[in-house]
Amino acid sequence: MPATTPRRWRSGTEPATARSDLKLRYLLSLTFTPLFALATAGFAVWAASAPEFGAPSRGTLIGFAVACGILTLLAAVDLVIVVRRRRTEL
């Protein structure tokens, strides 16, 4: 059978209606959202009190704070999505 679109053609043996494990995603999002938020705050405070030419540099600490902030946002968005899906499945 020739493939016309990627939606119709599957290369693996996965079920057509495969879903992710919502309980695991919920637990991971619930755990890592506050963890990344605390890491963001910690790196931000550390960057604010770091000497200008210290080790690690202030720019590195700001980069870590931004990265943790982005991970906090992604975990929070995933938490909202998982909660919404769990409500509709029940």
TARA-V925641 format. One record per residue. N is the residue number from 1. D_CENTER is the distance of its C-alpha to the mean C-alpha in Angstrom with 1 decimal. Layout:
BEGIN
<<N | D_CENTER> <N | D_CENTER>>
END
This chain:
BEGIN
<<1 | 38.2> <2 | 37.0> <3 | 33.5> <4 | 33.6> <5 | 29.9> <6 | 26.7> <7 | 26.2> <8 | 29.5> <9 | 29.3> <10 | 27.3> <11 | 27.7> <12 | 26.5> <13 | 27.6> <14 | 24.6> <15 | 25.6> <16 | 25.7> <17 | 23.8> <18 | 21.0> <19 | 18.1> <20 | 15.0> <21 | 15.4> <22 | 14.4> <23 | 15.5> <24 | 13.3> <25 | 10.1> <26 | 11.5> <27 | 12.4> <28 | 9.2> <29 | 7.4> <30 | 10.7> <31 | 10.9> <32 | 8.0> <33 | 8.0> <34 | 11.6> <35 | 11.4> <36 | 9.3> <37 | 11.6> <38 | 14.5> <39 | 13.8> <40 | 13.6> <41 | 16.9> <42 | 18.4> <43 | 18.0> <44 | 19.3> <45 | 22.2> <46 | 23.0> <47 | 23.0> <48 | 25.3> <49 | 27.7> <50 | 27.7> <51 | 30.9> <52 | 31.1> <53 | 32.0> <54 | 30.4> <55 | 28.4> <56 | 25.4> <57 | 25.9> <58 | 24.7> <59 | 23.0> <60 | 21.0> <61 | 19.9> <62 | 19.0> <63 | 16.9> <64 | 15.0> <65 | 14.7> <66 | 13.4> <67 | 10.8> <68 | 9.6> <69 | 10.0> <70 | 7.9> <71 | 4.9> <72 | 6.5> <73 | 6.9> <74 | 3.8> <75 | 3.8> <76 | 7.3> <77 | 7.8> <78 | 6.7> <79 | 9.1> <80 | 11.6> <81 | 11.7> <82 | 12.3> <83 | 14.8> <84 | 16.5> <85 | 16.9> <86 | 18.2> <87 | 20.7> <88 | 22.0> <89 | 22.5> <90 | 24.6>>
END
